[in-house]
Amino acid sequence: MIYLDNAATTLPDPAVTAVVAEVLATLPGNPSSLHALGREANRRLAEYRAIILNALGKTGTLTFTSGGTESNHWALNGALHLMRHRGRHIVATAIEHDAVLAPLKALGEAGYEVTLLTPDRFGQVSLECLDAALRPDTALVSVMLVNNETGAVLPVQKMAALTHANSSALFHTDAVQGFGKVPCRADELGVDLLSLSAHKLHGPKGVGALWVADSLTLPPLFRGGGQEGGLRSGTEPLHNIAGFAKAVELAMARLDETTGHLDTLQRHLREYLPKAVPTVRFLPQGAPHIVSLSLSGYKSEVVMNFLDSQGIAVSHASACKRGGRSHVLAAMGLPNDVIDGTLRVSFSKNTTVAELDCLIAALKEATATLFPVL
């Protein structure tokens, strides 16, 4: 299988699986226990937390969660609880992940007013658009760092600065798709809350984190035994957290090398695919690991099935959205035939140029053999 769906999830690095197995086998203690095994587990937990915090700029509080969805839910609801006396207006973009849009819909039904900023045809949201949406009662702004479907890198640093300068609102960013691929230091971004997930950067599934600025203390997500500083009770999955930390450590050490490799893959696909399939249409390049392309006149599901039969895995939208048209592409105002024919190709450090050549050949064959939609 040629795996080109790394925006959905990534293959765990061998060093990650090794440390997960090592921790499972040799660290049986509960980090909250007071005996020697528990103390060692707690020491390692602090060590892993420090590795990830260091990658984010050393400041703030990092609390481990089950993944990006949980982190996003906690960030939104926790921030609004803190700001409950300031206002009930929320600003986000129309291209956020469903892990943000779904809780925002529920908050809207509960009496909050939600303003969704419309992107341009390139998938970008302007500072002017955000500034116009801010109000005295705006309590929270949530803008993703990298869009998971198009790869667009949003100007989060400038948006956070604008929000703090022109309102009293808190600023959250869903950095799940950007961490380890684009600059993502919380101190430099200037955000108040930042969501992460391990499996997007060759870590294990089932673990993520929420970073919160030093100036804030969110209400507890889960109450019980007082783990994670009393913010999220429940025994920490030390083996998964160890894998998360190892994945972050590797990603930071190889960031320049990996980014260069991903850029090379981007250029190759954008240069050679049009020579094989002249009708292909690309969205503008954003993050180095995502290419959004459209074969207008062909249904993406049909092309994906063809590629799957050839041993090539790609997607057409977020892996977390089962069925239905992409809300991201629709918000960008793209024509229906472009939306319906869009594929997302996403790379990792393991992807090779030879694999992309196989994809190019398969797409050429697909457009030559499949019947276009009239």
N, C-alpha and C positions, 0 to 999 in steps of 0.2 A: 504493500500500500504506500502510495506517495501522499504524505500527509501535509495538506496545505490549508488547514483550518485552525491555525494556532491562536487566532483571536478568540476561539471558543474555549480551548484548553491546550496546554502544552505537555509534551512528554516529559515526565520528571527526569531531571539530570541523574546519571548514575551515582554521583556523589550524594545527591539528596536521598535516593532510595537506600543508600548504604547507611547514612546517618539515622534515618528513620528506623531501619532494622536494628542498628546498634543500640539506640535508645530504648526500643521496645525490649530488647534482650537483656540489657545490662542496668537499666534504671527503673526498677519496678516501683519505687517509692512514690507516694503522693506528695506533691510539693507543699501541701499544707501540714503534713505530719512532722512531728518534732524529733523523731529519731534520726539516726544517721542517714538512712536511705532517703527519708523525706528531706533532710537538710541538703543533701547532694542534689536531689531533684530540684529543689527551690533555687539552689545556686546556679544550676544550669538554666533554669527558666529565666533568671535575671540576666544571664549571659546572652541568651538568645534574644531577649527583648532589647538589650543594649545594641546588638548588631543591627537590628532593623531601625531602631531610633537613630543610630549613627548615620545610616543611609538617608534618613529624612532630615538631618540637620541637628541632631542631638537634643533639641529642646522638646517640650511638650510631653504628653502622657500617651503611651501606647497600650491599648487594651486588646487582647486577643479575642476573636469572634469565630464563628463558623464559616465566615466567608464574606464576600462583597455585599451580598443582599442584606445580611444581618447588619453589617456595618452601616449601610445606607439607611436602613430603617431606623436604627438607633440614632444616627446623626440627625436625621430630620426630626424625629419625635423628641429627642433629647434637647435639641437646640430650641425648638418651639416651646418646650416646657420652661426653659430658662428665660425665654423672651415673652412669656405669656402676658406680662403686664405692659409690654411695649407695643404689641400689635398682632394682627391675625392675617397679615398679607405675606405671601410667599412668591418669590420670583425664581423661575427655573427656565430651562430651554425646552423646546418641543422635541429635541433630539436626544434627550436623556435616555439612559437605559431604563427598561421597565422596572428595575429594582428601585428606581427613584419615582418614575411616573405613576406606578400603581399606588404606592403609599400617598403620593400627592393627591391622587384622585379620591382616596379615602378621606384625606384631610379636608378636601373640598366639600365632600358630602357631610363632614362633621362641622362645617361652618367657617372654615378658613377660605380666604380668597386667593386663588392661585393664578398668577400671570405666567404664561408660557411664551418665551421669546422665540420669534420665527427666524430661522436661519435664511441666508441667501442661497443661491443655487449652487454655491461651492461648499455649503455645509458650515459656514461661519456665522457667528453672531457678533454684531458690532457693539462697541462700547457705547455708542450713541443709543442703541436700542435698549441696553441695560439701564443707562442713565435715565431715559424717559420713563422706564417702568418703576423706578424707585420712588417710594412714597414715605411720608413720616411714619406710617404704621407698618412699613415693611420689616418683618422680623427675621427673615432668612432668605438668602440667595444660594441656590445650588446649581453649579455649572460643572459638567464633567471635564476632565483634562483632555482625554482623547476619545473621540467617538468610536464606538466598537464596530460600527458598520462601514463608515467611510474612511476612518483614519484621520479625520480632521482634528488638528490640534487647536484647541480653543485658547484664547488669551487670558487664562485664569489669573495670572499674576496681575495684569492690568485691571481685570474685572474686580478682583478682591480689593485692590487699592482704591478703585472708584467707589465700590460699595462702602468701604470704611470711611472714605472722605465725604460722601454725600448722604449717608444714612447711618443709623445705629444698628443696622442689621448684621447678623452673623453670616459668614460665608463658608459654605461646604463645597468640596470638590470630590467627585467620584473619580479616583485616580487608578482604578482597577486596571484599565486598559493601557495606561501610560507608564506606570511604575516599572522601571527597568528598561524602558525603550526611549523615553524622552526625559529631559531634566525634571526632577520631581523631589526637590527639597522643600519641605513644608515651610521652613523659615524664609526661603527665598520667594516662594509663591505668596506668602502673606495670608494664608487661609486660616480659618479657625478650626475646621474639621476636615479630615481627609480619610477616605476609605480605601482599603487595600484587600487583595486576595492573592493567595500563594500560587494557585494553579495556573495563573496567567504568565508566570515567569519560571516555569519548570520546577515548581514546588508541588507539594501534595494537595489534593482536593480536601475540602472540609475544614480549612483554616484560613482566616483572614485577620484583619486588625482595623481598629479605628484609632486614628491619631487625633488628639485634642490639644489645642493650645494651652499653655500654662495658665492663662488667665481664666480658663473655664473649668468647671467641674459638672459633668453631666449627671442627671439622676441615674441611679442604678438601672441597668437593663433587666437583670435577674437578681432577685434577693434570695438569700439562703446562707451558705457557709462563709460568705465574705471574700471569696477568691477575687483575684484581679483588683486588689485595692477596694474591695467591697462594691465594685461597679458591675461585675458579671459573675455571679456565683456559679459554681460548678467546677468539678475537677478539671484542670487544664490538660488537654491532650498533648503531653510533653513531646511525644514522638513526632506529631505533625508540626508542632511549633519548631522543633529542631530542624525539620526539613524545610520549613519556611525560612528560617534564619540562614541555613546553608544556601538556599536558592538566592536569597538577597545578597549574601556575601559573594557568591559567584557572579551574579548579574552586575554588581558594582565593580568588581575586579575586571570584568570583560566588557564593560559598557562601550568604550570607544571601539574596540575590536568588533563587537557584535553590531553596533550601529553602522559601521563601515560595511560589514558584510550584508546587512539588510538593505542598505542603500544600493549596493551593487546588484542585488536581486531585483529591486524596484526598477532600476534603469534597464536591466536586461529584459524584463517582461514588457515594459513600456516601449522598448525599441523593437523587439522582435515579434511580438504578438500581432501588431498591425500589419506586418509584412505577410503573415500567414492568414490573418482574418482582417481584411481591410475595413470591414464595417464595425469593428469593435470601438466602443467609446469608453474612455477612462474618466473617472472623477479626478480632480486635482490631487496631487500627492500631499499627504500630511505626515502622520507617523510612519516611520520607515518600514514597519512590519505588515501594513495593510494596503492592499490594492483593491479598489472597488471598480469593477468594469461591467459594461452592459453589452449584451448581444441583442440589440433591438430586433424584434420579430420572432425571437425564440423565448420560450418559457424557461425561466431559470431552473425550475424543478425538473424539467425534461432534460436539460443539459447536465444538471447535477447527477441525475440517474445514469446518463450515458457515461459521464466521467467515472462514476462509482463502478460501473461495469468494467472500466479500464484500470481500476485500482487506484484512482485518484480522488482524494477527499477534499472538497471545497464546501462552501456554504453560500446562502443567498442573503442571510440576515443574521441577527443575533441568534446564537444557539439556545438562548433562554426564551425565544419566541417561537412557539409551535404553530406554524400555519399563519395565514393572513399576510397582507401586504405590509411592507416595511413602513412604519410610521416616520422613520428618519427621512427616507427618500421622498415620501409624500409631503412632509413638512418643507422640504427643499423646493417643492413645486416642480419636480421633474415630471415629464410626460409619462403616462401609464405604460406605454410600450417600453420605455427605458427602465422603469421600475420593475416591470414584470420580467425583464431579461437580465437583471443585475446579478452578478456573482461577486462574492467576497473571497479573495485569495489572500491568505495571511501566512507569513513566513516565521521562522525561528532561526536560531543560530545553527540548527541542524539541517536546514533547507539547502539544497545545492542547485547550481545552475542547470545541471543535467536534469534534475527533476522538473524545473520550469520548462525545459525544452520538451519533455514528455507532455506536459500540460499544453503547451503551444500546439504540438502535433495532434493531440487529442481534440482540442477545440477546433482546429482546422478540419479534422475528420467529422466532428459533430455538426458543424455548419454545412458540410458537404452532403451529409447523409440524413440529417433530421429535417423534417418538414417544418418550415417556418409557420408561425401563426398568421393567418390572413386578417 
